[in-house]
Amino acid sequence: MPSPLTSVRRILVHTIAIIAISATTAHADITAPSPVANSFFGGKMAFADLGSENYLAVGNSIISSAGIAGSSVFIYRRSALSNSWVFETKLSAAGMISPDLFGYAIAMRAGADGSILVAVGAPGDNFSAGTAFLFRRSVSGSSFSWNLEATLTRPDGTFGDYFGDALAIAPDNTQVAIAASFDNPTGCGGMQECAAQPGFGRGVVKVYKKSGSTWSFSAAASTPIRATGFEQLGSGLAYGNTTAELPQLLVGAS
């Protein structure tokens, strides 16, 4: 039985380029460094502004039921005074194959120290229980590097949750909200089999906070689970942009 995500994505073919539009009439075509058919390049994107430089994260999530490796997120950089985008690096996670949907959701935010945090969802991973990955651009003097900082899973998750199908990063980069909008409390096999089960598809949002170098689940900041099914709480997520108050999180229930 196809998953509720992959069945929708089968109608999509292959995005070969995205177009960046500036405040003027100039534009820039951005293409994948090594294009692959059915890679859904540009299907998910996120933007970060460092002032002197802009960063763009572009999803390249391969659509296939054959278990093909290669799904990734490409990072591009441009000077704030230029319209030329330059490929900088590719973010990927070991063991990811096409049904894992790595890059199905992306969030990115710049830090005051010049760092950039990128959250990448793989809601199809581990039999659709889902996983989220945090990557960071760290700065040391005049040099910087991109590294995988954390691999996050739902502490009370089960297959069919699609944890990581929506993501948001708080303004101070120390808090990440991750949705499992097909929340599957009974552990049944999928939408067709689970439709009659109480609570399936109700959705839940889990918040993770960073303390020192460690990311951990925060029960106090996470949304309570709804009592009814098919509300898909967390199908949309967004944080406010101010650091002058506690993080404000918007949660959609489609």
Stockholm file with secondary structure:
# STOCKHOLM 1.0

chainA/1-254         MPSPLTSVRRILVHTIAIIAISATTAHADITAPSPVANSFFGGKMAFADLGSENYLAVGNSIISSAGIAGSSVFIYRRSALSNSWVFETKLSAAGMISPDLFGYAIAMRAGADGSILVAVGAPGDNFSAGTAFLFRRSVSGSSFSWNLEATLTRPDGTFGDYFGDALAIAPDNTQVAIAASFDNPTGCGGMQECAAQPGFGRGVVKVYKKSGSTWSFSAAASTPIRATGFEQLGSGLAYGNTTAELPQLLVGAS
#=GR chainA/1-254 SS CCCHHHHHHTTCCCCCCEEEECSSSCEEEECCSSCCTTCCTTSSEEEEECSSEEEEEEEECCCCSSCCBCCEEEEEEEETTCCCCEEEEEECCTTCBGGGCTTSEEEEEECTTSCEEEEEEETTHHHHTCEEEEEEEEEETTEEEEEEEEEECCTTCCTTCCEEEEEEECTTSSEEEEEETTCCTTCCSSHHHHTTSTTTTCBEEEEEEEETTEEEEETTTSCCCCSSSSCCEEEEEEECSCSSSSCCEEEEEC
#=GC SS_cons         CCCHHHHHHTTCCCCCCEEEECSSSCEEEECCSSCCTTCCTTSSEEEEECSSEEEEEEEECCCCSSCCBCCEEEEEEEETTCCCCEEEEEECCTTCBGGGCTTSEEEEEECTTSCEEEEEEETTHHHHTCEEEEEEEEEETTEEEEEEEEEECCTTCCTTCCEEEEEEECTTSSEEEEEETTCCTTCCSSHHHHTTSTTTTCBEEEEEEEETTEEEEETTTSCCCCSSSSCCEEEEEEECSCSSSSCCEEEEEC
//
